Amino acid sequence: MSTVAFIGLGNMGLPMAINLLHKGYNVRAFDLVADAVAAVAAKGATACHSAVDAATGADVVVSMLPAGKHTRALYLGDSDSEGLLQTVAEDTLLIDCSTIDAATAKEVSLSAEDKGFDFVDAPVSGGTSGATAGTLTFICGGNVAAVERAKPILSAMGSNIFHAGGPGSGQLAKICNNMLLSVLMVGTSEALSMGIDNGLDPKVLSDIMKVSSGGNWALEKYNPCPGVMPEVPASKGYQGGFMVDLMVKDLGLSQETALKSLSSTPMGALARALFVAHARNGNGRRDFSSIFEQFCNKKA
Ligand code: NAD
């Protein structure tokens, strides 16, 4: 079985790396946070002291980092360290699963191609529950051969693999999705809050809306009202999950994209403003479904 270097073991990367181990891959793991490396080493991965160390001897690199600047520095290098394009063995397959701006994804992909590497931008959808269950959706950009090569690895961590188009296309499709997700989460939060304000039980209301015309992913899988679903971040003090800061990043990316293409995205713009205000109120590191607290009557 091939050896995978896994870089970035946060809320998403850690369960993804564990699924690769469960499927029999050898995993060489690195994160800036030592506890995260220790957590995956406890499951059988090899703990590495740098990204270059992790990628040494690997057949495949998978990265799961916060933003474009991290992906760029990892593959192209910066003033502090060499990039993986300078250090990995010939024929190493490179897969970036982070959600980043399409321009950086394209730049890194084309630099990799220039050096003869296959590179795939493969951002994911499905949240931490999908990462843990191994049911993520991968939205790939890159050339056909590179995406075909990536499929067996991605299948070990997910159940849907789409090829959106050439380099950077995975990122474009992903931010369209996340802009819609933000709007759905805000809409779900305000509808539930209005129901609660008028005496409805949020669980009963959720059950009704889930199978009615307002049904959506937030209601199905990620209810923002504490206590309605036991396993989601809302019922765990909004810890873990998908941070507000990351949603703010994605909504910034979608608005930049909309500006470039002169696309009209008023709902995305409003959602961005609401999540930015929520982050400014000290909620940046909490799960994004905590936007519910902007609508609910805390005294109720
Ligand atoms: P996170 O902040 O929990 O994890 C990111 C990890 O990367 C951290 O452990 C951090 O220490 C590590 N890191 C940062 N720079 C590094 C470097 N130079 N070398 C090694 N490690 C480094 O974030 P997350 O929730 O796991 O999200 C990761 C990516 O996945 C983001 O781009 C996010 O937008 C995307 N995403 C997240 C979710 C979700 O539900 N959390 C869903 C889909 C996509």
Residues whose N, C-alpha, C, O or C-beta is under 5 A from the ligand:
A	BS01	NAD	I7 G8 L9 G10 N11 M12 G13 F30 D31 L32 V33 M64 L65 P66 A67 H70 C97 S98 T99 V124 S125 G127 T128 G241 F242 M243 L246
